[in-house]
Amino acid sequence: MQKISSSRIVVTVVGKDKVGIIAEVANVLAQNNANILDISQTILQEFFTMIMIVDISQCVVDFNTLKEKLEQTGEKIGVKIMAQHEDVFQFMHRI
């Protein structure tokens, strides 16, 4: 069984497409020293969807604070941003 790092989180973003969504999310992560390891985004008709794997091992705030900052940013720009520890995400989406 693969060991899952608790220093990685999954960030998902969903909402109406508009300019600057990726920049806003990346800015919050950069300001808190969280490193984007992988990113996938697409537009489904007019809807923006993105999923990121983020390393928070060097983050300057705790997970809950980062999660709150991401959620507040989502409210500000009109999208839904969710963050979960990778192990929780894996558990919820297992087959």
C-alpha positions in Angstrom: 0.0 0.0 0.0 1.3 3.4 -1.0 2.2 5.7 1.9 0.3 9.0 1.6 2.0 12.2 2.6 0.1 14.3 5.0 2.0 17.3 3.8 0.1 17.3 0.5 -3.4 18.7 0.0 -5.9 18.6 -2.9 -7.4 21.9 -3.9 -10.4 22.0 -6.1 -12.0 25.0 -7.8 -15.3 25.2 -9.6 -17.3 28.2 -10.9 -18.1 30.4 -13.8 -15.1 31.0 -16.0 -13.5 34.4 -15.7 -10.0 36.0 -16.1 -7.6 35.5 -13.1 -8.9 32.5 -11.3 -5.7 30.5 -11.5 -3.7 33.6 -10.6 -5.8 34.3 -7.5 -5.5 30.8 -6.2 -1.8 30.5 -7.0 -1.2 33.9 -5.3 -2.8 32.7 -2.0 -0.6 29.5 -2.1 2.6 31.5 -2.9 2.0 34.0 -0.2 1.8 31.2 2.3 4.8 29.2 0.9 2.7 26.4 -0.4 4.1 24.7 -3.5 1.9 23.6 -6.5 3.1 20.2 -7.5 0.5 19.4 -10.2 -2.4 21.3 -11.7 -5.2 20.3 -14.1 -7.8 22.7 -15.3 -10.5 22.8 -18.0 -13.4 24.8 -19.1 -16.7 22.8 -19.5 -18.9 25.1 -21.6 -18.8 28.3 -19.4 -17.7 26.5 -16.2 -14.1 26.5 -14.9 -12.9 23.4 -13.1 -9.4 22.9 -11.6 -7.7 20.5 -9.3 -4.3 21.0 -7.8 -1.9 18.9 -5.7 -0.1 21.2 -3.3 2.8 20.6 -0.9 2.2 22.4 2.4 5.3 21.0 4.2 6.9 24.5 4.1 3.7 26.5 4.5 3.8 29.4 6.9 0.3 28.8 8.3 -1.5 25.7 9.4 -3.8 23.8 7.1 -7.0 25.2 8.5 -5.8 28.8 8.1 -4.8 28.1 4.5 -8.1 26.4 3.8 -9.9 29.4 5.2 -7.8 31.8 3.1 -8.6 29.8 0.0 -12.3 29.7 0.8 -12.4 33.5 1.3 -10.6 34.0 -2.0 -13.2 31.9 -3.7 -16.0 34.0 -2.2 -14.2 37.1 -3.4 -13.9 36.0 -7.0 -17.1 34.0 -7.2 -15.9 30.4 -7.3 -16.0 27.5 -4.8 -12.6 26.5 -3.5 -12.2 23.4 -1.4 -9.1 22.0 0.2 -8.6 18.6 1.7 -5.6 16.6 3.0 -4.6 14.2 0.3 -5.3 11.1 2.5 -8.8 12.3 3.2 -9.4 12.9 -0.5 -8.0 9.5 -1.4 -10.2 7.8 1.2 -13.3 9.6 0.0 -12.7 8.7 -3.6 -11.5 5.1 -3.4 -13.2 2.4 -5.5 
